[in-house]
Amino acid sequence: MTEGFYVVLSNNKIAKDVYELIVEGDVTGISAPGQFVNIKLDGFYLRRPISICDYSAPDERGVGKITLIYKVVGHGTESLSAYLPGKRLDMLCGLGNGYDMSKSGDKPLLIGGGVGVPPLYALCKKLKEQGKKPTVIIGFNTKDEVFYENEFSGISRVIVTTADGSYGLKGFVTDAMKDVDYTYFYTCGPMPMFRAIEKTALTSGQYSFEERMGCGFGACMGCSCKTKYKNKRICKDGPVLEREEIIW
């Protein structure tokens, strides 16, 4: 984990209530796709955790670019959406464990729902670099919420689902899963989607949980959860948990 100031390079709306924020700063704390940052916003006490969508390799100073995608859901993220290029962000970077890519097999399946889609992008790129052949399923409620389809399609097969059928395959991500041949799965999204995946998935996999957090690095114990083996903190021991350890 690193802590410091990061400079906003761009902050643009890319879908309904969804923004892509690109910052520059110390990226040496990032060790795996699926980690997150915790941002201090002006005028707000608690930091906001946001998953890392993409990141560049550090230069000789340890500096690189980080892409963050977030949805405006309250006053904090609404404030963040107004930040302009040049703004300095106080940020904790490289939090959480991230995805373990060693278990993916040759044909990993990546499943994202809504704002659970972003951390799968860096994961997809890394798996592709390893010679794997990932398939990506991204699910949304409606067409105006769809984002990053083109980015994913540049590196893998991508299937888009919408609940109302306004774009892509009508239905949920689990409807698309039934026609994909895969060796392992990785997912991030809301709990109802997780429960549906758990009933559908044919292999082992990893779930990245969305959870309210206080500190973001395991000190406050506010995001603890019980697993089959021991209590874990989502911010520190997660947010990624393996299928076999989760208590549903």
Helices and strands as residue ranges (DSSP letters): E 2-15, E 18-26, E 36-40, E 48-55, E 63-71, H 75-80, E 88-95, G 101-103, E 108-113, G 114-116, H 119-129, E 135-140, G 143-145, H 149-153, E 157-162, E 169-170, H 173-177, E 184-188, H 191-200, E 205-208, E 224-226, E 231-233, E 240-242, G 243-245
